Amino acid sequence: MANGHGSPGRGLNLMKKILLLIILIFFKNPAYSERYTCTFLDKNQQIRTFSETRTGNKFVDTLGNIQSKIKENDNIIILYNVTITEEMGIVHSTIITKSDLKFAKTITALETEGSIHFPQRIQSKSINGACTVTM
């Protein structure tokens, strides 16, 4: 039965679209969807890039690794991840300053040689550079 106002489902679909738009706007918070893309020079003076992407309350790096620990305030973000196996222990840490978008990244590994506990070799590498941030 036509009443001159269009089909009855049309108004319902419009309401669903408006509700979905309101939900997306409400939950779209830039602080929870940012990507830090950082560049540095490697030992051969080649430009290298990595990224740390915030997804909710976690950061995921370029390789898909989830940073397990995050410390943050208005000035700085510190990301770190610790991996321990029978063969090695590895600590990855990244510090990003929010004011000038500089970073320092360190990877430290304690590896076993020969027996499972002794002797051990420690390796550490650090890189520094600059980041850009996109929302």
MODELLER restraints for C-alpha pairs under 7 A, 6 or more apart:
rsr = mdl.restraints
at = mdl.atoms
rsr.add(forms.Gaussian(group=physical.xy_distance, feature=features.Distance(at['CA:30:A'], at['CA:135:A']), mean=5.73, stdev=0.5))
rsr.add(forms.Gaussian(group=physical.xy_distance, feature=features.Distance(at['CA:32:A'], at['CA:54:A']), mean=5.97, stdev=0.5))
rsr.add(forms.Gaussian(group=physical.xy_distance, feature=features.Distance(at['CA:32:A'], at['CA:55:A']), mean=6.01, stdev=0.5))
rsr.add(forms.Gaussian(group=physical.xy_distance, feature=features.Distance(at['CA:32:A'], at['CA:56:A']), mean=5.06, stdev=0.5))
rsr.add(forms.Gaussian(group=physical.xy_distance, feature=features.Distance(at['CA:32:A'], at['CA:57:A']), mean=6.86, stdev=0.5))
rsr.add(forms.Gaussian(group=physical.xy_distance, feature=features.Distance(at['CA:33:A'], at['CA:54:A']), mean=5.46, stdev=0.5))
rsr.add(forms.Gaussian(group=physical.xy_distance, feature=features.Distance(at['CA:33:A'], at['CA:55:A']), mean=5.78, stdev=0.5))
rsr.add(forms.Gaussian(group=physical.xy_distance, feature=features.Distance(at['CA:33:A'], at['CA:56:A']), mean=6.98, stdev=0.5))
rsr.add(forms.Gaussian(group=physical.xy_distance, feature=features.Distance(at['CA:33:A'], at['CA:135:A']), mean=5.83, stdev=0.5))
rsr.add(forms.Gaussian(group=physical.xy_distance, feature=features.Distance(at['CA:34:A'], at['CA:53:A']), mean=5.88, stdev=0.5))
rsr.add(forms.Gaussian(group=physical.xy_distance, feature=features.Distance(at['CA:34:A'], at['CA:54:A']), mean=5.36, stdev=0.5))
rsr.add(forms.Gaussian(group=physical.xy_distance, feature=features.Distance(at['CA:34:A'], at['CA:133:A']), mean=6.70, stdev=0.5))
rsr.add(forms.Gaussian(group=physical.xy_distance, feature=features.Distance(at['CA:34:A'], at['CA:134:A']), mean=5.62, stdev=0.5))
rsr.add(forms.Gaussian(group=physical.xy_distance, feature=features.Distance(at['CA:34:A'], at['CA:135:A']), mean=4.39, stdev=0.5))
rsr.add(forms.Gaussian(group=physical.xy_distance, feature=features.Distance(at['CA:35:A'], at['CA:51:A']), mean=6.70, stdev=0.5))
rsr.add(forms.Gaussian(group=physical.xy_distance, feature=features.Distance(at['CA:35:A'], at['CA:52:A']), mean=5.78, stdev=0.5))
rsr.add(forms.Gaussian(group=physical.xy_distance, feature=features.Distance(at['CA:35:A'], at['CA:53:A']), mean=4.21, stdev=0.5))
rsr.add(forms.Gaussian(group=physical.xy_distance, feature=features.Distance(at['CA:35:A'], at['CA:54:A']), mean=6.19, stdev=0.5))
rsr.add(forms.Gaussian(group=physical.xy_distance, feature=features.Distance(at['CA:35:A'], at['CA:133:A']), mean=5.53, stdev=0.5))
rsr.add(forms.Gaussian(group=physical.xy_distance, feature=features.Distance(at['CA:35:A'], at['CA:134:A']), mean=5.32, stdev=0.5))
rsr.add(forms.Gaussian(group=physical.xy_distance, feature=features.Distance(at['CA:35:A'], at['CA:135:A']), mean=6.41, stdev=0.5))
rsr.add(forms.Gaussian(group=physical.xy_distance, feature=features.Distance(at['CA:36:A'], at['CA:51:A']), mean=5.43, stdev=0.5))
rsr.add(forms.Gaussian(group=physical.xy_distance, feature=features.Distance(at['CA:36:A'], at['CA:52:A']), mean=5.21, stdev=0.5))
rsr.add(forms.Gaussian(group=physical.xy_distance, feature=features.Distance(at['CA:36:A'], at['CA:53:A']), mean=6.22, stdev=0.5))
rsr.add(forms.Gaussian(group=physical.xy_distance, feature=features.Distance(at['CA:36:A'], at['CA:131:A']), mean=6.01, stdev=0.5))
rsr.add(forms.Gaussian(group=physical.xy_distance, feature=features.Distance(at['CA:36:A'], at['CA:132:A']), mean=5.65, stdev=0.5))
rsr.add(forms.Gaussian(group=physical.xy_distance, feature=features.Distance(at['CA:36:A'], at['CA:133:A']), mean=4.56, stdev=0.5))
rsr.add(forms.Gaussian(group=physical.xy_distance, feature=features.Distance(at['CA:36:A'], at['CA:134:A']), mean=6.73, stdev=0.5))
rsr.add(forms.Gaussian(group=physical.xy_distance, feature=features.Distance(at['CA:37:A'], at['CA:49:A']), mean=6.93, stdev=0.5))
rsr.add(forms.Gaussian(group=physical.xy_distance, feature=features.Distance(at['CA:37:A'], at['CA:50:A']), mean=5.94, stdev=0.5))
rsr.add(forms.Gaussian(group=physical.xy_distance, feature=features.Distance(at['CA:37:A'], at['CA:51:A']), mean=4.32, stdev=0.5))
rsr.add(forms.Gaussian(group=physical.xy_distance, feature=features.Distance(at['CA:37:A'], at['CA:52:A']), mean=6.64, stdev=0.5))
rsr.add(forms.Gaussian(group=physical.xy_distance, feature=features.Distance(at['CA:37:A'], at['CA:131:A']), mean=5.25, stdev=0.5))
rsr.add(forms.Gaussian(group=physical.xy_distance, feature=features.Distance(at['CA:37:A'], at['CA:132:A']), mean=5.33, stdev=0.5))
rsr.add(forms.Gaussian(group=physical.xy_distance, feature=features.Distance(at['CA:37:A'], at['CA:133:A']), mean=6.35, stdev=0.5))
rsr.add(forms.Gaussian(group=physical.xy_distance, feature=features.Distance(at['CA:38:A'], at['CA:49:A']), mean=5.53, stdev=0.5))
rsr.add(forms.Gaussian(group=physical.xy_distance, feature=features.Distance(at['CA:38:A'], at['CA:50:A']), mean=5.46, stdev=0.5))
rsr.add(forms.Gaussian(group=physical.xy_distance, feature=features.Distance(at['CA:38:A'], at['CA:51:A']), mean=5.88, stdev=0.5))
rsr.add(forms.Gaussian(group=physical.xy_distance, feature=features.Distance(at['CA:38:A'], at['CA:129:A']), mean=6.81, stdev=0.5))
rsr.add(forms.Gaussian(group=physical.xy_distance, feature=features.Distance(at['CA:38:A'], at['CA:130:A']), mean=5.55, stdev=0.5))
rsr.add(forms.Gaussian(group=physical.xy_distance, feature=features.Distance(at['CA:38:A'], at['CA:131:A']), mean=3.95, stdev=0.5))
rsr.add(forms.Gaussian(group=physical.xy_distance, feature=features.Distance(at['CA:38:A'], at['CA:132:A']), mean=6.44, stdev=0.5))
rsr.add(forms.Gaussian(group=physical.xy_distance, feature=features.Distance(at['CA:39:A'], at['CA:47:A']), mean=6.58, stdev=0.5))
rsr.add(forms.Gaussian(group=physical.xy_distance, feature=features.Distance(at['CA:39:A'], at['CA:48:A']), mean=5.50, stdev=0.5))
rsr.add(forms.Gaussian(group=physical.xy_distance, feature=features.Distance(at['CA:39:A'], at['CA:49:A']), mean=4.40, stdev=0.5))
rsr.add(forms.Gaussian(group=physical.xy_distance, feature=features.Distance(at['CA:39:A'], at['CA:50:A']), mean=6.65, stdev=0.5))
rsr.add(forms.Gaussian(group=physical.xy_distance, feature=features.Distance(at['CA:39:A'], at['CA:129:A']), mean=5.72, stdev=0.5))
rsr.add(forms.Gaussian(group=physical.xy_distance, feature=features.Distance(at['CA:39:A'], at['CA:130:A']), mean=5.78, stdev=0.5))
rsr.add(forms.Gaussian(group=physical.xy_distance, feature=features.Distance(at['CA:39:A'], at['CA:131:A']), mean=6.32, stdev=0.5))
rsr.add(forms.Gaussian(group=physical.xy_distance, feature=features.Distance(at['CA:40:A'], at['CA:47:A']), mean=5.68, stdev=0.5))
rsr.add(forms.Gaussian(group=physical.xy_distance, feature=features.Distance(at['CA:40:A'], at['CA:48:A']), mean=5.43, stdev=0.5))
rsr.add(forms.Gaussian(group=physical.xy_distance, feature=features.Distance(at['CA:40:A'], at['CA:49:A']), mean=6.58, stdev=0.5))
rsr.add(forms.Gaussian(group=physical.xy_distance, feature=features.Distance(at['CA:40:A'], at['CA:127:A']), mean=6.96, stdev=0.5))
rsr.add(forms.Gaussian(group=physical.xy_distance, feature=features.Distance(at['CA:40:A'], at['CA:128:A']), mean=6.19, stdev=0.5))
rsr.add(forms.Gaussian(group=physical.xy_distance, feature=features.Distance(at['CA:40:A'], at['CA:129:A']), mean=4.74, stdev=0.5))
rsr.add(forms.Gaussian(group=physical.xy_distance, feature=features.Distance(at['CA:41:A'], at['CA:47:A']), mean=4.68, stdev=0.5))
rsr.add(forms.Gaussian(group=physical.xy_distance, feature=features.Distance(at['CA:41:A'], at['CA:48:A']), mean=6.04, stdev=0.5))
rsr.add(forms.Gaussian(group=physical.xy_distance, feature=features.Distance(at['CA:42:A'], at['CA:48:A']), mean=6.58, stdev=0.5))
rsr.add(forms.Gaussian(group=physical.xy_distance, feature=features.Distance(at['CA:50:A'], at['CA:62:A']), mean=5.71, stdev=0.5))
rsr.add(forms.Gaussian(group=physical.xy_distance, feature=features.Distance(at['CA:51:A'], at['CA:61:A']), mean=5.58, stdev=0.5))
rsr.add(forms.Gaussian(group=physical.xy_distance, feature=features.Distance(at['CA:51:A'], at['CA:62:A']), mean=5.23, stdev=0.5))
rsr.add(forms.Gaussian(group=physical.xy_distance, feature=features.Distance(at['CA:52:A'], at['CA:59:A']), mean=5.93, stdev=0.5))
rsr.add(forms.Gaussian(group=physical.xy_distance, feature=features.Distance(at['CA:52:A'], at['CA:60:A']), mean=5.56, stdev=0.5))
rsr.add(forms.Gaussian(group=physical.xy_distance, feature=features.Distance(at['CA:52:A'], at['CA:61:A']), mean=4.45, stdev=0.5))
rsr.add(forms.Gaussian(group=physical.xy_distance, feature=features.Distance(at['CA:52:A'], at['CA:62:A']), mean=6.55, stdev=0.5))
rsr.add(forms.Gaussian(group=physical.xy_distance, feature=features.Distance(at['CA:53:A'], at['CA:59:A']), mean=5.19, stdev=0.5))
rsr.add(forms.Gaussian(group=physical.xy_distance, feature=features.Distance(at['CA:53:A'], at['CA:60:A']), mean=5.20, stdev=0.5))
rsr.add(forms.Gaussian(group=physical.xy_distance, feature=features.Distance(at['CA:53:A'], at['CA:61:A']), mean=6.31, stdev=0.5))
rsr.add(forms.Gaussian(group=physical.xy_distance, feature=features.Distance(at['CA:54:A'], at['CA:60:A']), mean=6.47, stdev=0.5))
rsr.add(forms.Gaussian(group=physical.xy_distance, feature=features.Distance(at['CA:58:A'], at['CA:66:A']), mean=6.93, stdev=0.5))
rsr.add(forms.Gaussian(group=physical.xy_distance, feature=features.Distance(at['CA:58:A'], at['CA:67:A']), mean=6.66, stdev=0.5))
rsr.add(forms.Gaussian(group=physical.xy_distance, feature=features.Distance(at['CA:59:A'], at['CA:66:A']), mean=5.86, stdev=0.5))
rsr.add(forms.Gaussian(group=physical.xy_distance, feature=features.Distance(at['CA:59:A'], at['CA:67:A']), mean=5.45, stdev=0.5))
rsr.add(forms.Gaussian(group=physical.xy_distance, feature=features.Distance(at['CA:60:A'], at['CA:66:A']), mean=4.46, stdev=0.5))
rsr.add(forms.Gaussian(group=physical.xy_distance, feature=features.Distance(at['CA:60:A'], at['CA:67:A']), mean=6.05, stdev=0.5))
rsr.add(forms.Gaussian(group=physical.xy_distance, feature=features.Distance(at['CA:67:A'], at['CA:79:A']), mean=6.18, stdev=0.5))
rsr.add(forms.Gaussian(group=physical.xy_distance, feature=features.Distance(at['CA:67:A'], at['CA:80:A']), mean=5.88, stdev=0.5))
rsr.add(forms.Gaussian(group=physical.xy_distance, feature=features.Distance(at['CA:67:A'], at['CA:81:A']), mean=5.40, stdev=0.5))
rsr.add(forms.Gaussian(group=physical.xy_distance, feature=features.Distance(at['CA:68:A'], at['CA:80:A']), mean=6.50, stdev=0.5))
rsr.add(forms.Gaussian(group=physical.xy_distance, feature=features.Distance(at['CA:68:A'], at['CA:81:A']), mean=5.27, stdev=0.5))
rsr.add(forms.Gaussian(group=physical.xy_distance, feature=features.Distance(at['CA:69:A'], at['CA:79:A']), mean=5.81, stdev=0.5))
rsr.add(forms.Gaussian(group=physical.xy_distance, feature=features.Distance(at['CA:69:A'], at['CA:80:A']), mean=5.28, stdev=0.5))
rsr.add(forms.Gaussian(group=physical.xy_distance, feature=features.Distance(at['CA:69:A'], at['CA:81:A']), mean=6.15, stdev=0.5))
rsr.add(forms.Gaussian(group=physical.xy_distance, feature=features.Distance(at['CA:70:A'], at['CA:78:A']), mean=5.75, stdev=0.5))
rsr.add(forms.Gaussian(group=physical.xy_distance, feature=features.Distance(at['CA:70:A'], at['CA:79:A']), mean=4.78, stdev=0.5))
rsr.add(forms.Gaussian(group=physical.xy_distance, feature=features.Distance(at['CA:70:A'], at['CA:80:A']), mean=6.65, stdev=0.5))
rsr.add(forms.Gaussian(group=physical.xy_distance, feature=features.Distance(at['CA:71:A'], at['CA:77:A']), mean=5.98, stdev=0.5))
rsr.add(forms.Gaussian(group=physical.xy_distance, feature=features.Distance(at['CA:71:A'], at['CA:78:A']), mean=5.06, stdev=0.5))
rsr.add(forms.Gaussian(group=physical.xy_distance, feature=features.Distance(at['CA:71:A'], at['CA:79:A']), mean=6.60, stdev=0.5))
rsr.add(forms.Gaussian(group=physical.xy_distance, feature=features.Distance(at['CA:72:A'], at['CA:78:A']), mean=6.16, stdev=0.5))
rsr.add(forms.Gaussian(group=physical.xy_distance, feature=features.Distance(at['CA:75:A'], at['CA:97:A']), mean=6.02, stdev=0.5))
rsr.add(forms.Gaussian(group=physical.xy_distance, feature=features.Distance(at['CA:75:A'], at['CA:98:A']), mean=5.25, stdev=0.5))
rsr.add(forms.Gaussian(group=physical.xy_distance, feature=features.Distance(at['CA:75:A'], at['CA:99:A']), mean=6.42, stdev=0.5))
rsr.add(forms.Gaussian(group=physical.xy_distance, feature=features.Distance(at['CA:76:A'], at['CA:96:A']), mean=5.75, stdev=0.5))
rsr.add(forms.Gaussian(group=physical.xy_distance, feature=features.Distance(at['CA:76:A'], at['CA:97:A']), mean=4.54, stdev=0.5))
rsr.add(forms.Gaussian(group=physical.xy_distance, feature=features.Distance(at['CA:76:A'], at['CA:98:A']), mean=5.49, stdev=0.5))
rsr.add(forms.Gaussian(group=physical.xy_distance, feature=features.Distance(at['CA:77:A'], at['CA:95:A']), mean=5.74, stdev=0.5))
rsr.add(forms.Gaussian(group=physical.xy_distance, feature=features.Distance(at['CA:77:A'], at['CA:96:A']), mean=5.20, stdev=0.5))
rsr.add(forms.Gaussian(group=physical.xy_distance, feature=features.Distance(at['CA:77:A'], at['CA:97:A']), mean=6.48, stdev=0.5))
rsr.add(forms.Gaussian(group=physical.xy_distance, feature=features.Distance(at['CA:78:A'], at['CA:94:A']), mean=5.76, stdev=0.5))
rsr.add(forms.Gaussian(group=physical.xy_distance, feature=features.Distance(at['CA:78:A'], at['CA:95:A']), mean=4.54, stdev=0.5))
rsr.add(forms.Gaussian(group=physical.xy_distance, feature=features.Distance(at['CA:78:A'], at['CA:96:A']), mean=6.55, stdev=0.5))
rsr.add(forms.Gaussian(group=physical.xy_distance, feature=features.Distance(at['CA:79:A'], at['CA:93:A']), mean=5.56, stdev=0.5))
rsr.add(forms.Gaussian(group=physical.xy_distance, feature=features.Distance(at['CA:79:A'], at['CA:94:A']), mean=5.10, stdev=0.5))
rsr.add(forms.Gaussian(group=physical.xy_distance, feature=features.Distance(at['CA:79:A'], at['CA:95:A']), mean=6.42, stdev=0.5))
rsr.add(forms.Gaussian(group=physical.xy_distance, feature=features.Distance(at['CA:80:A'], at['CA:92:A']), mean=5.37, stdev=0.5))
rsr.add(forms.Gaussian(group=physical.xy_distance, feature=features.Distance(at['CA:80:A'], at['CA:93:A']), mean=4.19, stdev=0.5))
rsr.add(forms.Gaussian(group=physical.xy_distance, feature=features.Distance(at['CA:80:A'], at['CA:94:A']), mean=6.32, stdev=0.5))
rsr.add(forms.Gaussian(group=physical.xy_distance, feature=features.Distance(at['CA:81:A'], at['CA:91:A']), mean=5.83, stdev=0.5))
rsr.add(forms.Gaussian(group=physical.xy_distance, feature=features.Distance(at['CA:81:A'], at['CA:92:A']), mean=5.24, stdev=0.5))
rsr.add(forms.Gaussian(group=physical.xy_distance, feature=features.Distance(at['CA:81:A'], at['CA:93:A']), mean=6.59, stdev=0.5))
rsr.add(forms.Gaussian(group=physical.xy_distance, feature=features.Distance(at['CA:82:A'], at['CA:90:A']), mean=5.71, stdev=0.5))
rsr.add(forms.Gaussian(group=physical.xy_distance, feature=features.Distance(at['CA:82:A'], at['CA:91:A']), mean=4.63, stdev=0.5))
rsr.add(forms.Gaussian(group=physical.xy_distance, feature=features.Distance(at['CA:82:A'], at['CA:92:A']), mean=6.52, stdev=0.5))
rsr.add(forms.Gaussian(group=physical.xy_distance, feature=features.Distance(at['CA:83:A'], at['CA:89:A']), mean=5.60, stdev=0.5))
rsr.add(forms.Gaussian(group=physical.xy_distance, feature=features.Distance(at['CA:83:A'], at['CA:90:A']), mean=5.13, stdev=0.5))
rsr.add(forms.Gaussian(group=physical.xy_distance, feature=features.Distance(at['CA:83:A'], at['CA:91:A']), mean=6.58, stdev=0.5))
rsr.add(forms.Gaussian(group=physical.xy_distance, feature=features.Distance(at['CA:84:A'], at['CA:90:A']), mean=6.45, stdev=0.5))
rsr.add(forms.Gaussian(group=physical.xy_distance, feature=features.Distance(at['CA:86:A'], at['CA:116:A']), mean=6.95, stdev=0.5))
rsr.add(forms.Gaussian(group=physical.xy_distance, feature=features.Distance(at['CA:87:A'], at['CA:111:A']), mean=6.07, stdev=0.5))
rsr.add(forms.Gaussian(group=physical.xy_distance, feature=features.Distance(at['CA:87:A'], at['CA:112:A']), mean=5.64, stdev=0.5))
rsr.add(forms.Gaussian(group=physical.xy_distance, feature=features.Distance(at['CA:87:A'], at['CA:116:A']), mean=6.75, stdev=0.5))
rsr.add(forms.Gaussian(group=physical.xy_distance, feature=features.Distance(at['CA:88:A'], at['CA:109:A']), mean=6.76, stdev=0.5))
rsr.add(forms.Gaussian(group=physical.xy_distance, feature=features.Distance(at['CA:88:A'], at['CA:110:A']), mean=5.41, stdev=0.5))
rsr.add(forms.Gaussian(group=physical.xy_distance, feature=features.Distance(at['CA:88:A'], at['CA:111:A']), mean=4.44, stdev=0.5))
rsr.add(forms.Gaussian(group=physical.xy_distance, feature=features.Distance(at['CA:88:A'], at['CA:112:A']), mean=6.24, stdev=0.5))
rsr.add(forms.Gaussian(group=physical.xy_distance, feature=features.Distance(at['CA:89:A'], at['CA:109:A']), mean=5.60, stdev=0.5))
rsr.add(forms.Gaussian(group=physical.xy_distance, feature=features.Distance(at['CA:89:A'], at['CA:110:A']), mean=5.20, stdev=0.5))
rsr.add(forms.Gaussian(group=physical.xy_distance, feature=features.Distance(at['CA:89:A'], at['CA:111:A']), mean=6.73, stdev=0.5))
rsr.add(forms.Gaussian(group=physical.xy_distance, feature=features.Distance(at['CA:90:A'], at['CA:108:A']), mean=5.65, stdev=0.5))
rsr.add(forms.Gaussian(group=physical.xy_distance, feature=features.Distance(at['CA:90:A'], at['CA:109:A']), mean=4.36, stdev=0.5))
rsr.add(forms.Gaussian(group=physical.xy_distance, feature=features.Distance(at['CA:90:A'], at['CA:110:A']), mean=6.51, stdev=0.5))
rsr.add(forms.Gaussian(group=physical.xy_distance, feature=features.Distance(at['CA:91:A'], at['CA:107:A']), mean=5.73, stdev=0.5))
rsr.add(forms.Gaussian(group=physical.xy_distance, feature=features.Distance(at['CA:91:A'], at['CA:108:A']), mean=5.26, stdev=0.5))
rsr.add(forms.Gaussian(group=physical.xy_distance, feature=features.Distance(at['CA:91:A'], at['CA:109:A']), mean=6.50, stdev=0.5))
rsr.add(forms.Gaussian(group=physical.xy_distance, feature=features.Distance(at['CA:92:A'], at['CA:106:A']), mean=5.90, stdev=0.5))
rsr.add(forms.Gaussian(group=physical.xy_distance, feature=features.Distance(at['CA:92:A'], at['CA:107:A']), mean=4.63, stdev=0.5))
rsr.add(forms.Gaussian(group=physical.xy_distance, feature=features.Distance(at['CA:92:A'], at['CA:108:A']), mean=6.68, stdev=0.5))
rsr.add(forms.Gaussian(group=physical.xy_distance, feature=features.Distance(at['CA:93:A'], at['CA:105:A']), mean=5.63, stdev=0.5))
rsr.add(forms.Gaussian(group=physical.xy_distance, feature=features.Distance(at['CA:93:A'], at['CA:106:A']), mean=5.31, stdev=0.5))
rsr.add(forms.Gaussian(group=physical.xy_distance, feature=features.Distance(at['CA:93:A'], at['CA:107:A']), mean=6.54, stdev=0.5))
rsr.add(forms.Gaussian(group=physical.xy_distance, feature=features.Distance(at['CA:94:A'], at['CA:103:A']), mean=6.91, stdev=0.5))
rsr.add(forms.Gaussian(group=physical.xy_distance, feature=features.Distance(at['CA:94:A'], at['CA:104:A']), mean=5.76, stdev=0.5))
rsr.add(forms.Gaussian(group=physical.xy_distance, feature=features.Distance(at['CA:94:A'], at['CA:105:A']), mean=4.31, stdev=0.5))
rsr.add(forms.Gaussian(group=physical.xy_distance, feature=features.Distance(at['CA:94:A'], at['CA:106:A']), mean=6.51, stdev=0.5))
rsr.add(forms.Gaussian(group=physical.xy_distance, feature=features.Distance(at['CA:95:A'], at['CA:103:A']), mean=5.42, stdev=0.5))
rsr.add(forms.Gaussian(group=physical.xy_distance, feature=features.Distance(at['CA:95:A'], at['CA:104:A']), mean=5.31, stdev=0.5))
rsr.add(forms.Gaussian(group=physical.xy_distance, feature=features.Distance(at['CA:95:A'], at['CA:105:A']), mean=6.42, stdev=0.5))
rsr.add(forms.Gaussian(group=physical.xy_distance, feature=features.Distance(at['CA:96:A'], at['CA:102:A']), mean=5.74, stdev=0.5))
rsr.add(forms.Gaussian(group=physical.xy_distance, feature=features.Distance(at['CA:96:A'], at['CA:103:A']), mean=4.40, stdev=0.5))
rsr.add(forms.Gaussian(group=physical.xy_distance, feature=features.Distance(at['CA:96:A'], at['CA:104:A']), mean=6.80, stdev=0.5))
rsr.add(forms.Gaussian(group=physical.xy_distance, feature=features.Distance(at['CA:97:A'], at['CA:103:A']), mean=6.43, stdev=0.5))
rsr.add(forms.Gaussian(group=physical.xy_distance, feature=features.Distance(at['CA:101:A'], at['CA:130:A']), mean=5.81, stdev=0.5))
rsr.add(forms.Gaussian(group=physical.xy_distance, feature=features.Distance(at['CA:101:A'], at['CA:131:A']), mean=5.17, stdev=0.5))
rsr.add(forms.Gaussian(group=physical.xy_distance, feature=features.Distance(at['CA:101:A'], at['CA:132:A']), mean=6.60, stdev=0.5))
rsr.add(forms.Gaussian(group=physical.xy_distance, feature=features.Distance(at['CA:102:A'], at['CA:129:A']), mean=5.82, stdev=0.5))
rsr.add(forms.Gaussian(group=physical.xy_distance, feature=features.Distance(at['CA:102:A'], at['CA:130:A']), mean=4.37, stdev=0.5))
rsr.add(forms.Gaussian(group=physical.xy_distance, feature=features.Distance(at['CA:102:A'], at['CA:131:A']), mean=5.96, stdev=0.5))
rsr.add(forms.Gaussian(group=physical.xy_distance, feature=features.Distance(at['CA:103:A'], at['CA:128:A']), mean=5.58, stdev=0.5))
rsr.add(forms.Gaussian(group=physical.xy_distance, feature=features.Distance(at['CA:103:A'], at['CA:129:A']), mean=5.51, stdev=0.5))
rsr.add(forms.Gaussian(group=physical.xy_distance, feature=features.Distance(at['CA:103:A'], at['CA:130:A']), mean=5.83, stdev=0.5))
rsr.add(forms.Gaussian(group=physical.xy_distance, feature=features.Distance(at['CA:103:A'], at['CA:131:A']), mean=6.93, stdev=0.5))
rsr.add(forms.Gaussian(group=physical.xy_distance, feature=features.Distance(at['CA:104:A'], at['CA:127:A']), mean=5.80, stdev=0.5))
rsr.add(forms.Gaussian(group=physical.xy_distance, feature=features.Distance(at['CA:104:A'], at['CA:128:A']), mean=4.48, stdev=0.5))
rsr.add(forms.Gaussian(group=physical.xy_distance, feature=features.Distance(at['CA:104:A'], at['CA:129:A']), mean=6.82, stdev=0.5))
rsr.add(forms.Gaussian(group=physical.xy_distance, feature=features.Distance(at['CA:105:A'], at['CA:126:A']), mean=5.57, stdev=0.5))
rsr.add(forms.Gaussian(group=physical.xy_distance, feature=features.Distance(at['CA:105:A'], at['CA:127:A']), mean=5.30, stdev=0.5))
rsr.add(forms.Gaussian(group=physical.xy_distance, feature=features.Distance(at['CA:105:A'], at['CA:128:A']), mean=6.37, stdev=0.5))
rsr.add(forms.Gaussian(group=physical.xy_distance, feature=features.Distance(at['CA:106:A'], at['CA:125:A']), mean=5.65, stdev=0.5))
rsr.add(forms.Gaussian(group=physical.xy_distance, feature=features.Distance(at['CA:106:A'], at['CA:126:A']), mean=4.33, stdev=0.5))
rsr.add(forms.Gaussian(group=physical.xy_distance, feature=features.Distance(at['CA:106:A'], at['CA:127:A']), mean=6.56, stdev=0.5))
rsr.add(forms.Gaussian(group=physical.xy_distance, feature=features.Distance(at['CA:107:A'], at['CA:124:A']), mean=5.61, stdev=0.5))
rsr.add(forms.Gaussian(group=physical.xy_distance, feature=features.Distance(at['CA:107:A'], at['CA:125:A']), mean=5.33, stdev=0.5))
rsr.add(forms.Gaussian(group=physical.xy_distance, feature=features.Distance(at['CA:107:A'], at['CA:126:A']), mean=6.49, stdev=0.5))
rsr.add(forms.Gaussian(group=physical.xy_distance, feature=features.Distance(at['CA:108:A'], at['CA:123:A']), mean=5.69, stdev=0.5))
rsr.add(forms.Gaussian(group=physical.xy_distance, feature=features.Distance(at['CA:108:A'], at['CA:124:A']), mean=4.22, stdev=0.5))
rsr.add(forms.Gaussian(group=physical.xy_distance, feature=features.Distance(at['CA:108:A'], at['CA:125:A']), mean=6.50, stdev=0.5))
rsr.add(forms.Gaussian(group=physical.xy_distance, feature=features.Distance(at['CA:109:A'], at['CA:122:A']), mean=5.66, stdev=0.5))
rsr.add(forms.Gaussian(group=physical.xy_distance, feature=features.Distance(at['CA:109:A'], at['CA:123:A']), mean=5.21, stdev=0.5))
rsr.add(forms.Gaussian(group=physical.xy_distance, feature=features.Distance(at['CA:109:A'], at['CA:124:A']), mean=6.32, stdev=0.5))
rsr.add(forms.Gaussian(group=physical.xy_distance, feature=features.Distance(at['CA:110:A'], at['CA:120:A']), mean=6.65, stdev=0.5))
rsr.add(forms.Gaussian(group=physical.xy_distance, feature=features.Distance(at['CA:110:A'], at['CA:121:A']), mean=5.74, stdev=0.5))
rsr.add(forms.Gaussian(group=physical.xy_distance, feature=features.Distance(at['CA:110:A'], at['CA:122:A']), mean=4.51, stdev=0.5))
rsr.add(forms.Gaussian(group=physical.xy_distance, feature=features.Distance(at['CA:110:A'], at['CA:123:A']), mean=6.53, stdev=0.5))
rsr.add(forms.Gaussian(group=physical.xy_distance, feature=features.Distance(at['CA:111:A'], at['CA:120:A']), mean=5.66, stdev=0.5))
rsr.add(forms.Gaussian(group=physical.xy_distance, feature=features.Distance(at['CA:111:A'], at['CA:121:A']), mean=5.23, stdev=0.5))
rsr.add(forms.Gaussian(group=physical.xy_distance, feature=features.Distance(at['CA:111:A'], at['CA:122:A']), mean=6.31, stdev=0.5))
rsr.add(forms.Gaussian(group=physical.xy_distance, feature=features.Distance(at['CA:112:A'], at['CA:118:A']), mean=6.56, stdev=0.5))
rsr.add(forms.Gaussian(group=physical.xy_distance, feature=features.Distance(at['CA:112:A'], at['CA:119:A']), mean=6.35, stdev=0.5))
rsr.add(forms.Gaussian(group=physical.xy_distance, feature=features.Distance(at['CA:112:A'], at['CA:120:A']), mean=4.57, stdev=0.5))
rsr.add(forms.Gaussian(group=physical.xy_distance, feature=features.Distance(at['CA:112:A'], at['CA:121:A']), mean=6.29, stdev=0.5))
rsr.add(forms.Gaussian(group=physical.xy_distance, feature=features.Distance(at['CA:113:A'], at['CA:119:A']), mean=5.74, stdev=0.5))
rsr.add(forms.Gaussian(group=physical.xy_distance, feature=features.Distance(at['CA:113:A'], at['CA:120:A']), mean=5.69, stdev=0.5))
